[in-house]
Each structure stands twice: as structure tokens, then as C-alpha cells.
Amino acid sequence: MGVRWWILTPLAILMIIASWVMATPPLAGPDEPSHIIAAVADAQGQTNRPQVPGNQPARQEVLVP
């Protein structure tokens, strides 16, 4: 009986993670749009991104199609 929790705990965690993945639509995470824009900018060679004045320090300006 003592060893059973070693098997059930990872399975329970795996089920929770799998249900979270299945419930979240593709590209619908809270910060996914910014990651997509940054990836497209990197793919187009925009690696030196200027900071947007007057905004948060993490905000950068890129041009993507």
C-alpha cells in the first residue's frame, strides 16, 4: 500500500496537466500573442528592437506582417 502513492501521484499530476493542455486553445495563453510577434520579428531579422518611449521597459517596437 505504501508504494501505490508513488504511482498514483505522478498519474494524477499528469492528468491535471493533460486536462489543462486540452482546455487551452492553441495560441490562447495569456502571453502567447507577444511571443508570436517576437518570434516573427526574430525570423525576419529584427533582433535589435528599440524600446518604446514612455511605456514599460519591457515593451519593444517591431514591424511584422
C-alpha positions in Angstrom: 0.0 0.0 0.0 2.9 2.4 0.7 4.3 2.1 -2.9 0.9 2.8 -4.5 1.1 6.6 -3.9 4.4 6.6 -5.9 2.4 5.5 -8.9 -0.9 7.4 -8.3 0.7 10.8 -7.6 2.5 11.2 -10.9 -0.5 9.9 -12.8 -2.8 12.4 -11.0 -0.4 15.2 -11.9 -0.2 14.0 -15.5 -4.0 14.0 -15.7 -4.2 17.6 -14.4 -1.6 18.8 -16.9 -3.3 17.0 -19.8 -6.7 18.4 -18.9 -5.1 21.9 -18.8 -3.5 21.4 -22.2 -6.7 20.2 -23.7 -8.8 23.0 -22.3 -6.5 25.8 -23.6 -6.9 26.5 -27.3 -3.8 26.9 -29.4 -2.2 30.4 -29.0 -4.7 31.4 -26.3 -2.3 31.6 -23.4 -2.1 34.9 -21.6 1.2 36.0 -23.2 1.2 34.0 -26.4 0.4 36.9 -28.8 3.6 38.7 -27.7 5.7 35.5 -28.1 4.3 35.0 -31.6 5.1 38.6 -32.6 8.6 38.3 -31.1 9.2 35.1 -32.9 8.1 36.6 -36.3 10.3 39.6 -35.7 13.3 37.3 -34.9 12.6 35.3 -38.0 12.7 38.5 -40.1 16.0 39.6 -38.6 14.7 42.2 -36.2 16.9 41.3 -33.3 17.8 44.8 -32.2 14.4 46.1 -31.0 14.2 49.7 -29.9 12.3 50.5 -26.7 9.0 52.3 -27.0 9.4 55.7 -25.2 7.0 56.3 -22.3 5.9 52.7 -21.9 7.0 49.9 -19.7 10.7 48.9 -20.0 9.8 45.5 -21.4 7.8 47.0 -24.3 9.6 47.0 -27.7 8.6 48.1 -31.1 8.7 45.6 -34.1 7.2 45.6 -37.6 5.6 42.3 -38.6 3.3 41.4 -41.4 
